[in-house]
């Protein structure tokens, strides 16, 4: 069965909502007020449905099923039955520096980052699968964004130095960031391709009941978040609802282009 692109669905919902508002306005203020509230709810789901849907499923105890996979209320985990046991999976988004930002630093700093990454993985005692999706960026647009950073840091440094008592610590920090950006520009000029990266982790746990499997996998995710956050100074967030379902789909098929990657991840 063909899938309707989400953009078309959003456009159709907006069009129908506008027609309903127009008709209700012609019918009376009461109907118009009701339609306005409904339109606000529709708009909320269009803008933040991936956040609102798990909340609503938790409140009303709604379980969502996709084939052999079950999304319990709250959609924090995904559960599948295997024989007489249940296997629960949970996905986490890991926000790490992009490849160019790490490569743009000195070799010593890059080596330190890699050692931190290795020590973080060694410290994790629960099952974990790391997944990274890479795709090349638009070189011209990315170069412009880096050039804008260089200009911004130069402006900050200049303004701070013009003060009667300039903050030496701030100047030193901005100077280092400026040098990193300039180094990155030189790498781009030498032919290095900028890469977009999405990294997420999956952990699993088994239980006799769905509740046991769910509790175990959530406990696993807490350990992973604590270790990666402390060792890598990275932001690790739970993926729930549509985001978790998207990762589940990625376990079977990955985006085929940079545009598709951006469309799915924003």
MIPARO-979140 format. One record per residue: residue number from 1; residue in one letter; y, x, z of N, C-alpha, C in turn. Coordinates in nm, 2 decimals. Example, Ala and Ser with C-alpha at 12.3 -4.5 7.8 and 13.67 -1.06 7.14 Angstrom:
! MIPARO-979140
  seq  type     n.v     n.u     n.w    ca.v    ca.u    ca.w     c.v     c.u     c.w
    1     a   -0.57    1.32    0.78   -0.45    1.23    0.78   -0.33    1.32    0.78
    2     s   -0.22    1.28    0.71   -0.11    1.37    0.71    0.00    1.29    0.79
***
This chain:
! MIPARO-979140
  seq  type     n.v     n.u     n.w    ca.v    ca.u    ca.w     c.v     c.u     c.w
    1     x   -0.12    0.08    0.00    0.00    0.00    0.00    0.12    0.09    0.00
    2     x    0.22    0.06   -0.09    0.34    0.14   -0.10    0.43    0.12    0.02
    3     x    0.49    0.23    0.07    0.58    0.23    0.18    0.73    0.21    0.13
    4     x    0.80    0.12    0.19    0.94    0.09    0.16    1.02    0.20    0.23
    5     x    1.10    0.28    0.15    1.19    0.38    0.22    1.27    0.32    0.33
    6     x    1.29    0.39    0.44    1.36    0.34    0.56    1.50    0.31    0.52
    7     x    1.57    0.39    0.43    1.70    0.37    0.39    1.72    0.23    0.33
    8     x    1.62    0.19    0.25    1.63    0.06    0.18    1.61   -0.05    0.28
    9     x    1.52   -0.03    0.38    1.50   -0.13    0.49    1.63   -0.15    0.57
   10     x    1.70   -0.04    0.60    1.82   -0.05    0.68    1.93   -0.12    0.60
   11     x    1.94   -0.09    0.47    2.04   -0.16    0.39    2.01   -0.31    0.38
   12     x    1.88   -0.35    0.37    1.85   -0.49    0.36    1.88   -0.56    0.49
   13     x    1.85   -0.50    0.60    1.88   -0.56    0.73    2.03   -0.58    0.75
   14     x    2.11   -0.48    0.71    2.26   -0.49    0.72    2.31   -0.60    0.63
   15     x    2.26   -0.61    0.51    2.30   -0.71    0.42    2.27   -0.85    0.47
   16     x    2.15   -0.87    0.52    2.11   -1.00    0.58    2.19   -1.03    0.70
   17     x    2.22   -0.93    0.78    2.30   -0.96    0.91    2.44   -1.00    0.87
   18     x    2.50   -0.94    0.77    2.64   -0.97    0.73    2.64   -1.12    0.67
   19     x    2.54   -1.16    0.60    2.53   -1.29    0.55    2.52   -1.39    0.66
   20     x    2.43   -1.36    0.76    2.42   -1.45    0.88    2.55   -1.46    0.96
   21     x    2.62   -1.35    0.97    2.75   -1.35    1.04    2.85   -1.44    0.97
   22     x    2.85   -1.43    0.84    2.94   -1.51    0.76    2.91   -1.66    0.77
   23     x    2.78   -1.70    0.76    2.74   -1.84    0.77    2.77   -1.89    0.91
   24     x    2.74   -1.81    1.01    2.76   -1.86    1.15    2.91   -1.88    1.18
   25     x    2.99   -1.79    1.12    3.14   -1.80    1.14    3.19   -1.93    1.08
   26     x    3.14   -1.97    0.97    3.18   -2.09    0.90    3.13   -2.21    0.98
   27     x    3.02   -2.20    1.06    2.96   -2.31    1.13    3.03   -2.33    1.27
   28     x    3.09   -2.23    1.32    3.15   -2.25    1.46    3.14   -2.12    1.54
   29     x    3.23   -2.11    1.64    3.25   -1.99    1.72    3.12   -1.96    1.80
   30     x    3.05   -2.07    1.85    2.94   -2.04    1.93    2.83   -1.97    1.86
   31     x    2.80   -2.03    1.74    2.69   -1.96    1.65    2.74   -1.82    1.61
   32     x    2.87   -1.81    1.59    2.92   -1.68    1.55    2.90   -1.58    1.66
   33     x    2.92   -1.62    1.79    2.91   -1.53    1.90    2.76   -1.49    1.92
   34     x    2.67   -1.59    1.90    2.53   -1.56    1.91    2.49   -1.46    1.80
   35     x    2.53   -1.49    1.68    2.50   -1.40    1.57    2.56   -1.26    1.59
   36     x    2.67   -1.25    1.65    2.74   -1.12    1.68    2.65   -1.04    1.77
   37     x    2.60   -1.11    1.88    2.51   -1.04    1.97    2.38   -0.99    1.90
   38     x    2.32   -1.08    1.82    2.20   -1.04    1.75    2.23   -0.92    1.65
   39     x    2.35   -0.92    1.59    2.39   -0.81    1.50    2.40   -0.68    1.58
   40     x    2.46   -0.69    1.70    2.47   -0.57    1.78    2.33   -0.51    1.82
   41     x    2.24   -0.61    1.85    2.10   -0.56    1.88    2.04   -0.49    1.76
   42     x    2.06   -0.56    1.64    2.00   -0.50    1.52    2.06   -0.36    1.49
   43     x    2.20   -0.35    1.51    2.26   -0.22    1.49    2.21   -0.12    1.59
   44     x    2.18   -0.16    1.71    2.13   -0.07    1.81    2.00   -0.01    1.77
   45     x    1.91   -0.10    1.71    1.78   -0.06    1.67    1.79    0.03    1.55
   46     x    1.88    0.00    1.46    1.90    0.09    1.34    1.94    0.23    1.38
   47     x    2.04    0.23    1.48    2.09    0.36    1.52    2.00    0.44    1.61
   48     x    1.94    0.37    1.70    1.86    0.44    1.81    1.73    0.37    1.83
   49     x    1.66    0.32    1.73    1.54    0.24    1.75    1.43    0.33    1.81
   50     x    1.43    0.46    1.77    1.33    0.55    1.82    1.33    0.57    1.97
   51     x    1.45    0.54    2.03    1.47    0.55    2.18    1.45    0.41    2.24
   52     x    1.50    0.31    2.18    1.49    0.17    2.23    1.35    0.12    2.23
   53     x    1.27    0.14    2.13    1.14    0.09    2.11    1.05    0.13    2.23
   54     x    1.04    0.26    2.27    0.95    0.29    2.38    1.00    0.23    2.51
   55     x    1.13    0.21    2.53    1.18    0.14    2.65    1.13    0.00    2.66
   56     x    1.14   -0.07    2.54    1.10   -0.21    2.54    0.95   -0.23    2.55
   57     x    0.88   -0.14    2.49    0.73   -0.15    2.51    0.69   -0.12    2.65
   58     x    0.77   -0.04    2.73    0.74   -0.02    2.87    0.77   -0.14    2.95
   59     x    0.88   -0.20    2.92    0.93   -0.32    3.00    0.83   -0.43    2.98
   60     x    0.79   -0.46    2.86    0.71   -0.58    2.83    0.56   -0.54    2.82
   61     x    0.52   -0.42    2.86    0.38   -0.38    2.86    0.32   -0.40    2.72
   62     x    0.38   -0.35    2.62    0.33   -0.37    2.48    0.25   -0.24    2.44
   63     x    0.14   -0.26    2.39    0.05   -0.15    2.34    0.05   -0.16    2.18
   64     x    0.08   -0.04    2.12    0.09   -0.04    1.97   -0.03    0.04    1.93
   65     x   -0.10   -0.01    1.83   -0.22    0.05    1.77   -0.20    0.09    1.63
   66     x   -0.24    0.21    1.59   -0.23    0.26    1.45   -0.37    0.32    1.42
   67     x   -0.45    0.23    1.35   -0.58    0.28    1.32   -0.66    0.29    1.44
   68     x   -0.72    0.41    1.46   -0.80    0.44    1.58   -0.71    0.50    1.70
   69     x   -0.58    0.51    1.68   -0.49    0.57    1.78   -0.42    0.46    1.85
   70     x   -0.40    0.47    1.98   -0.34    0.38    2.07   -0.21    0.44    2.13
   71     x   -0.10    0.37    2.12    0.03    0.41    2.18    0.05    0.32    2.30
   72     x    0.02    0.36    2.43    0.04    0.28    2.54    0.19    0.24    2.57
   73     x    0.21    0.14    2.65    0.35    0.11    2.68    0.44    0.24    2.72
   74     x    0.55    0.25    2.66    0.63    0.37    2.68    0.62    0.47    2.57
   75     x    0.50    0.46    2.50    0.47    0.55    2.38    0.50    0.69    2.41
   76     x    0.47    0.74    2.54    0.48    0.88    2.57    0.37    0.96    2.52
   77     x    0.25    0.90    2.51    0.13    0.97    2.47    0.06    0.89    2.36
   78     x   -0.04    0.96    2.29   -0.12    0.89    2.20   -0.27    0.91    2.24
   79     x   -0.34    0.80    2.24   -0.48    0.80    2.30   -0.58    0.76    2.19
   80     x   -0.69    0.83    2.19   -0.80    0.80    2.10   -0.93    0.80    2.17
   81     x   -1.02    0.70    2.14   -1.15    0.70    2.21   -1.25    0.79    2.14
   82     x   -1.32    0.87    2.22   -1.42    0.96    2.16   -1.55    0.93    2.24
   83     x   -1.64    0.85    2.19   -1.76    0.82    2.26   -1.73    0.74    2.39
   84     x   -1.77    0.79    2.50   -1.75    0.72    2.63   -1.62    0.78    2.70
   85     x   -1.55    0.87    2.64   -1.43    0.93    2.70   -1.31    0.89    2.61
   86     x   -1.19    0.92    2.67   -1.06    0.90    2.61   -0.99    1.04    2.60
   87     x   -0.93    1.06    2.48   -0.86    1.18    2.46   -0.71    1.15    2.44
   88     x   -0.62    1.20    2.52   -0.48    1.18    2.51   -0.41    1.30    2.45
   89     x   -0.31    1.27    2.37   -0.23    1.38    2.31   -0.08    1.36    2.34
   90     x   -0.01    1.46    2.36    0.13    1.45    2.38    0.20    1.56    2.30
   91     x    0.32    1.52    2.24    0.39    1.62    2.16    0.53    1.65    2.23
   92     x    0.57    1.78    2.21    0.69    1.83    2.27    0.77    1.91    2.16
   93     x    0.90    1.88    2.15    0.99    1.95    2.06    1.04    2.08    2.13
   94     x    1.03    2.19    2.06    1.08    2.32    2.11    1.19    2.37    2.03
   95     x    1.31    2.37    2.09    1.43    2.42    2.02    1.45    2.57    2.05
   96     x    1.42    2.64    1.94    1.43    2.79    1.95    1.53    2.84    1.85
   97     x    1.58    2.96    1.87    1.67    3.02    1.77    1.61    3.02    1.63
   98     x    1.69    3.00    1.53    1.63    3.00    1.39    1.60    3.14    1.35
   99     x    1.52    3.16    1.25    1.47    3.29    1.21    1.59    3.39    1.19
  100     x    1.69    3.34    1.12    1.80    3.43    1.08    1.88    3.47    1.21
  101     x    1.89    3.38    1.31    1.96    3.41    1.43    1.89    3.52    1.51
  102     x    1.76    3.52    1.51    1.68    3.62    1.58    1.69    3.75    1.50
  103     x    1.67    3.74    1.36    1.67    3.86    1.28    1.80    3.92    1.27
  104     x    1.91    3.84    1.29    2.04    3.89    1.27    2.08    3.98    1.39
  105     x    2.01    3.97    1.50    2.04    4.05    1.62    1.98    4.19    1.60
  106     x    2.01    4.28    1.69    1.96    4.41    1.68    1.80    4.41    1.69
  107     x    1.74    4.52    1.64    1.60    4.53    1.65    1.54    4.52    1.79
  108     x    1.62    4.58    1.88    1.57    4.58    2.02    1.57    4.44    2.08
  109     x    1.68    4.37    2.05    1.69    4.23    2.10    1.58    4.14    2.04
  110     x    1.55    4.16    1.91    1.45    4.08    1.85    1.31    4.11    1.91
  111     x    1.29    4.24    1.94    1.16    4.28    2.00    1.14    4.22    2.14
  112     x    1.25    4.21    2.22    1.25    4.15    2.35    1.22    4.00    2.34
  113     x    1.28    3.94    2.24    1.25    3.79    2.22    1.10    3.77    2.19
  114     x    1.04    3.86    2.10    0.90    3.84    2.07    0.81    3.87    2.19
  115     x    0.85    3.97    2.27    0.77    3.99    2.39    0.78    3.87    2.49
  116     x    0.89    3.82    2.50    0.91    3.70    2.58    0.82    3.58    2.53
  117     x    0.81    3.57    2.40    0.73    3.46    2.34    0.59    3.48    2.37
  118     x    0.54    3.61    2.36    0.40    3.64    2.39    0.37    3.62    2.54
  119     x    0.46    3.66    2.63    0.43    3.64    2.77    0.43    3.49    2.81
  120     x    0.51    3.41    2.74    0.52    3.27    2.77    0.38    3.21    2.73
  121     x    0.33    3.24    2.61    0.20    3.19    2.57    0.09    3.23    2.67
  122     x    0.10    3.35    2.71   -0.01    3.41    2.80    0.00    3.33    2.94
  123     x    0.11    3.28    2.98    0.13    3.22    3.11    0.08    3.07    3.11
  124     x    0.06    3.02    2.99    0.02    2.87    2.98   -0.13    2.87    3.00
  125     x   -0.17    2.78    3.09   -0.32    2.77    3.13   -0.38    2.64    3.07
  126     x   -0.31    2.56    3.01   -0.36    2.43    2.96   -0.37    2.44    2.80
  127     x   -0.45    2.35    2.74   -0.46    2.35    2.60   -0.33    2.33    2.53
  128     x   -0.30    2.41    2.43   -0.17    2.39    2.36   -0.19    2.43    2.21
  129     x   -0.13    2.36    2.12   -0.13    2.39    1.98    0.02    2.39    1.94
  130     x    0.06    2.51    1.89    0.20    2.52    1.84    0.20    2.50    1.69
  131     x    0.30    2.43    1.64    0.32    2.40    1.50    0.46    2.43    1.46
  132     x    0.47    2.50    1.35    0.61    2.53    1.30    0.61    2.50    1.15
  133     x    0.71    2.41    1.12    0.74    2.38    0.98    0.86    2.46    0.93
  134     x    0.84    2.53    0.82    0.95    2.61    0.76    0.99    2.57    0.62
  135     x    1.11    2.57    0.59    1.16    2.54    0.46    1.29    2.61    0.43
  136     x    1.31    2.65    0.31    1.43    2.73    0.28    1.55    2.63    0.28
  137     x    1.67    2.69    0.32    1.79    2.61    0.32    1.87    2.63    0.20
  138     x    1.98    2.56    0.19    2.08    2.58    0.08    2.16    2.70    0.12
  139     x    2.15    2.81    0.04    2.21    2.94    0.08    2.36    2.93    0.09
  140     x    2.42    2.86   -0.01    2.57    2.85   -0.02    2.62    2.78    0.11
  141     x    2.56    2.67    0.14    2.61    2.59    0.25    2.59    2.67    0.38
  142     x    2.48    2.73    0.39    2.45    2.81    0.52    2.54    2.93    0.53
  143     x    2.57    2.99    0.42    2.67    3.11    0.43    2.80    3.06    0.47
  144     x    2.85    2.95    0.42    2.98    2.89    0.46    2.98    2.86    0.61
  145     x    2.87    2.81    0.66    2.87    2.78    0.81    2.88    2.91    0.89
  146     x    2.82    3.02    0.85    2.82    3.14    0.92    2.96    3.20    0.91
  147     x    3.02    3.20    0.79    3.16    3.25    0.77    3.26    3.17    0.86
  148     x    3.23    3.04    0.87    3.32    2.97    0.96    3.31    3.01    1.11
  149     x    3.19    3.05    1.15    3.17    3.11    1.28    3.24    3.24    1.30
  150     x    3.23    3.32    1.20    3.30    3.45    1.21    3.45    3.43    1.22
  151     x    3.51    3.34    1.15    3.65    3.31    1.15    3.69    3.25    1.29
  152     x    3.60    3.16    1.34    3.63    3.10    1.47    3.63    3.21    1.58
  153     x    3.53    3.30    1.58    3.53    3.40    1.69    3.64    3.50    1.67
  154     x    3.68    3.53    1.55    3.80    3.62    1.53    3.92    3.55    1.59
  155     x    3.94    3.42    1.57    4.06    3.35    1.62    4.06    3.34    1.77
  156     x    3.94    3.32    1.83    3.93    3.32    1.97    3.97    3.45    2.03
  157     x    3.91    3.56    1.97    3.94    3.69    2.03    4.09    3.72    2.02
  158     x    4.15    3.69    1.90    4.30    3.72    1.88    4.38    3.64    1.98
  159     x    4.35    3.51    2.01    4.43    3.43    2.10    4.41    3.48    2.24
  160     x    4.29    3.53    2.28    4.26    3.58    2.41    4.34    3.71    2.44
  161     x    4.34    3.79    2.34    4.41    3.92    2.35    4.56    3.91    2.36
  162     x    4.61    3.80    2.30    4.76    3.78    2.31    4.80    3.73    2.45
  163     x    4.71    3.69    2.53    4.75    3.65    2.67    4.79    3.76    2.75
  164     x    4.87    3.73    2.86    4.92    3.84    2.95    4.81    3.91    3.02
  165     x    4.70    3.83    3.06    4.59    3.89    3.12    4.46    3.84    3.05
  166     x    4.42    3.90    2.94    4.31    3.86    2.87    4.18    3.88    2.95
  167     x    4.08    3.78    2.92    3.95    3.79    2.99    3.86    3.88    2.91
  168     x    3.84    4.00    2.97    3.76    4.10    2.90    3.61    4.05    2.87
  169     x    3.56    3.98    2.97    3.42    3.93    2.95    3.41    3.84    2.84
  170     x    3.50    3.74    2.82    3.50    3.65    2.71    3.51    3.72    2.58
  171     x    3.61    3.82    2.57    3.63    3.90    2.45    3.50    3.97    2.41
  172     x    3.44    4.03    2.51    3.31    4.11    2.48    3.20    4.01    2.43
  173     x    3.19    3.90    2.49    3.09    3.80    2.45    3.12    3.75    2.30
  174     x    3.24    3.72    2.27    3.28    3.67    2.14    3.26    3.78    2.04
  175     x    3.30    3.90    2.07    3.28    4.01    1.98    3.14    4.04    1.94
  176     x    3.05    4.02    2.04    2.90    4.04    2.02    2.85    3.93    1.92
  177     x    2.90    3.80    1.95    2.86    3.69    1.86    2.91    3.71    1.72
  178     x    3.03    3.76    1.71    3.09    3.78    1.58    3.01    3.89    1.50
  179     x    2.98    3.99    1.57    2.90    4.10    1.51    2.76    4.05    1.46
  180     x    2.70    3.96    1.54    2.57    3.91    1.50    2.59    3.82    1.38
  181     x    2.69    3.74    1.37    2.72    3.66    1.25    2.75    3.74    1.13
  182     x    2.83    3.85    1.15    2.86    3.94    1.03    2.73    4.01    0.99
  183     x    2.64    4.05    1.08    2.52    4.11    1.04    2.43    4.01    0.96
  184     x    2.43    3.89    1.01    2.36    3.78    0.93    2.41    3.76    0.79
  185     x    2.54    3.77    0.78    2.60    3.75    0.64    2.56    3.87    0.55
  186     x    2.55    3.99    0.61    2.50    4.10    0.53    2.36    4.08    0.49
  187     x    2.28    4.03    0.58    2.14    4.00    0.54    2.12    3.90    0.43
  188     x    2.21    3.80    0.44    2.21    3.69    0.34    2.25    3.75    0.20
  189     x    2.35    3.84    0.21    2.39    3.91    0.08    2.29    4.00    0.02
  190     x    2.20    4.05    0.11    2.09    4.14    0.06    1.97    4.06    0.00
  191     x    1.98    3.93    0.01    1.87    3.85   -0.05    1.78    3.78    0.05
  192     x    1.81    3.79    0.18    1.72    3.72    0.28    1.75    3.57    0.27
  193     x    1.64    3.49    0.26    1.65    3.34    0.24    1.66    3.28    0.38
  194     x    1.77    3.19    0.40    1.78    3.12    0.52    1.67    3.01    0.53
  195     x    1.61    3.00    0.65    1.50    2.91    0.67    1.54    2.80    0.78
  196     x    1.50    2.68    0.75    1.50    2.57    0.85    1.37    2.57    0.92
  197     x    1.37    2.55    1.05    1.25    2.56    1.12    1.24    2.44    1.22
  198     x    1.13    2.37    1.23    1.10    2.27    1.33    0.97    2.31    1.40
  199     x    0.98    2.33    1.53    0.87    2.38    1.61    0.83    2.27    1.71
  200     x    0.71    2.23    1.72    0.67    2.14    1.82    0.53    2.18    1.87
  201     x    0.50    2.13    1.99    0.37    2.17    2.05    0.29    2.04    2.08
  202     x    0.16    2.05    2.07    0.07    1.94    2.11   -0.02    1.99    2.22
  203     x   -0.04    1.91    2.32   -0.14    1.93    2.42   -0.23    1.81    2.44
  204     x   -0.35    1.83    2.47   -0.45    1.72    2.49   -0.52    1.73    2.62
  205     x   -0.57    1.62    2.66   -0.65    1.61    2.78   -0.75    1.50    2.77
  206     x   -0.86    1.51    2.84   -0.97    1.41    2.83   -0.99    1.34    2.96
  207     x   -1.03    1.21    2.96   -1.05    1.14    3.08   -1.15    1.03    3.06
  208     x   -1.21    0.98    3.17   -1.30    0.87    3.17   -1.23    0.74    3.13
  209     x   -1.11    0.73    3.18   -1.03    0.61    3.15   -0.90    0.65    3.07
  210     x   -0.83    0.55    3.01   -0.71    0.58    2.94   -0.60    0.64    3.04
  211     x   -0.60    0.58    3.16   -0.50    0.62    3.26   -0.52    0.76    3.30
  212     x   -0.65    0.80    3.32   -0.68    0.94    3.36   -0.64    1.04    3.25
  213     x   -0.67    1.01    3.13   -0.64    1.09    3.02   -0.49    1.11    3.01
  214     x   -0.41    0.99    3.02   -0.27    0.99    3.01   -0.21    1.08    3.12
  215     x   -0.25    1.06    3.25   -0.19    1.14    3.36   -0.22    1.29    3.34
  216     x   -0.34    1.32    3.29   -0.37    1.47    3.27   -0.28    1.53    3.17
  217     x   -0.27    1.46    3.05   -0.19    1.52    2.94   -0.04    1.53    2.98
  218     x    0.01    1.44    3.06    0.15    1.45    3.10    0.16    1.56    3.20
  219     x    0.06    1.59    3.28    0.07    1.70    3.37    0.06    1.83    3.29
  220     x   -0.02    1.84    3.18   -0.02    1.95    3.10    0.12    1.98    3.04
  221     x    0.18    1.87    2.99    0.31    1.89    2.92    0.42    1.94    3.02
  222     x    0.41    1.90    3.15    0.51    1.95    3.25    0.49    2.10    3.26
  223     x    0.37    2.15    3.27    0.34    2.30    3.28    0.40    2.37    3.16
  224     x    0.37    2.32    3.04    0.42    2.38    2.91    0.57    2.38    2.91
  225     x    0.64    2.27    2.95    0.78    2.27    2.95    0.84    2.37    3.05
  226     x    0.78    2.38    3.16    0.83    2.47    3.27    0.82    2.62    3.22
  227     x    0.71    2.65    3.16    0.68    2.79    3.12    0.77    2.83    3.00
  228     x    0.78    2.75    2.90    0.86    2.78    2.78    1.01    2.78    2.81
  229     x    1.05    2.68    2.89    1.19    2.68    2.93    1.24    2.80    3.00
  230     x    1.15    2.85    3.10    1.19    2.96    3.18    1.18    3.09    3.10
  231     x    1.07    3.11    3.03    1.04    3.24    2.96    1.12    3.26    2.84
  232     x    1.15    3.15    2.76    1.22    3.16    2.64    1.36    3.11    2.64
  233     x    1.40    3.06    2.76    1.53    2.99    2.77    1.55    2.89    2.66
  234     x    1.44    2.82    2.63    1.44    2.72    2.52    1.45    2.58    2.58
  235     x    1.50    2.49    2.50    1.51    2.35    2.54    1.38    2.28    2.49
  236     x    1.30    2.23    2.58    1.17    2.16    2.54    1.18    2.02    2.59
  237     x    1.17    1.92    2.49    1.19    1.78    2.52    1.07    1.70    2.48
  238     x    1.04    1.59    2.54    0.93    1.50    2.51    0.96    1.43    2.38
  239     x    0.86    1.42    2.29    0.86    1.34    2.17    0.79    1.21    2.20
  240     x    0.86    1.10    2.18    0.79    0.97    2.21    0.82    0.88    2.09
  241     x    0.74    0.77    2.09    0.76    0.66    1.99    0.75    0.72    1.85
  242     x    0.85    0.69    1.76    0.84    0.73    1.62    0.83    0.88    1.61
  243     x    0.89    0.95    1.69    0.89    1.10    1.68    0.75    1.15    1.70
  244     x    0.68    1.09    1.81    0.54    1.13    1.83    0.45    1.09    1.71
  245     x    0.48    0.97    1.66    0.40    0.92    1.55    0.42    1.01    1.43
  246     x    0.54    1.06    1.41    0.57    1.15    1.30    0.49    1.28    1.31
  247     x    0.48    1.33    1.43    0.40    1.46    1.45    0.26    1.43    1.43
  248     x    0.21    1.31    1.47    0.07    1.28    1.44    0.04    1.28    1.29
  249     x    0.14    1.22    1.22    0.12    1.22    1.07    0.12    1.37    1.02
  250     x    0.21    1.45    1.08    0.22    1.59    1.03    0.09    1.67    1.06
  251     x    0.00    1.62    1.15   -0.12    1.69    1.17   -0.21    1.67    1.05
  252     x   -0.18    1.57    0.97   -0.27    1.55    0.85   -0.19    1.58    0.72
  253     x   -0.06    1.57    0.71    0.01    1.61    0.59    0.15    1.65    0.64
  254     x    0.21    1.75    0.57    0.34    1.80    0.61    0.44    1.77    0.50
  255     x    0.57    1.78    0.53    0.67    1.75    0.42    0.65    1.85    0.31
  256     x    0.68    1.80    0.19    0.66    1.89    0.07    0.78    1.96    0.02
  257     x    0.90    1.93    0.08    1.02    1.99    0.04    1.12    1.99    0.15
  258     x    1.23    2.07    0.14    1.34    2.08    0.24    1.40    1.95    0.26
  259     x    1.43    1.87    0.15    1.49    1.74    0.16    1.41    1.64    0.24
  260     x    1.28    1.65    0.22    1.19    1.56    0.29    1.19    1.60    0.44
  261     x    1.19    1.73    0.47    1.19    1.77    0.60    1.32    1.72    0.68
  262     x    1.43    1.74    0.61    1.56    1.69    0.67    1.56    1.54    0.68
  263     x    1.51    1.47    0.59    1.50    1.32    0.59    1.43    1.27    0.71
  264     x    1.32    1.34    0.74    1.23    1.30    0.85    1.28    1.34    0.99
  265     x    1.35    1.46    0.99    1.39    1.51    1.12    1.54    1.49    1.15
  266     x    1.62    1.46    1.05    1.76    1.44    1.07    1.83    1.57    1.08
***
